Amino acid sequence: MSDQDLRDRLDIVEVCTRMCWHTDKREWESLRSSVFAEKVLVDYSSLNGGGPAEMAVDDLIEAWRTLLSPLTSTQHLLTNHLVRLSGDTALATADFQATHLLPNALGGPLWTLGGHYRFALSRTPAGWRINGLTMTADWADGNRKIMERSK
């Protein structure tokens, strides 16, 4: 493996990790400037039904802001990263656990979701950027209704 391949792999893992970090810290502009491409093919169908949809980065970030900002806190953890490079494109996978907190009078305050992400990335002049994001939910625990109450 070349030094460039190693640098690319580290950069890709960092971009994927930044997606979670900036989301949890509500650093919306950092998501736009250092994580996502201008268009992202997003697929959350394993959780919400429907199918993949191409979204402008600003629309994706606004959807996340609307959904997550009312929550008291979130923590998205990624692990078991695998990266497959192909020139200026890459596919990466990682397991995740996402915990959402919203104290409320109608049930438990936590909803935790586990599964894996598949990231499609491309090399840009600014570095690696995510242009495809597929989330596959494998399990959940707690009060999913807090996500409905957060809207």
Disulfide bonds with the S-S distance in Angstrom:
none
